[in-house]
Amino acid sequence: MGAIPHPCVVALPPVLLRDAVGAAPAEWQPVVAALLDLGETVGITPRVFGALLWEDVTGLRYLTAQSDLDLLRRGPDVPANLLRAPLANMTKPP
């Protein structure tokens, strides 16, 4: 017997990083901007999940000082060497 769908459960569309930038803490903004620039440069579209997604979607506080930035990417297959150096140069916010 399959699960009965609940009328209050809906699938959310992917949340793009550029759309969730306002929910990111101020100290994350330089890294978020760099990730958006990198995505544009190599032709990928970063999407969020985890605490930033939930904070953006609900407006509730999910991010803490220990939170990390969880990303998915969509776009062409990009060789790792094009991403490795730019990502290594980004620093974790304080």
C-alpha positions, 0 to 999 in steps of 0.5 A: 500500500502506497503512502497517502499524499497529505494535502499540505505537503507540496514540492518546492521548486529549486531555490537559486542562490541568487534568489536566496541571497537576501536570507544569507547573513551579511558576513556571507555576502562576499562569498555568496557574491563570489559564488554567483560570479563564478557560476556566471563565469563557468555557466552553472546556476548554484542552488541552495539547500539546507539551512539557507533554503529553509531560512529563505523559504520560511523567513524563520531563523535556521542559520547559526554561527556553525552553519555552512553553505549547502549548494547544488549546481545545475549547468554544463559539466565543468572540469574540476580544475576550473572550480578548484582554484576559485573555490579554494581562494574563497574564505569562510566567513568569520 
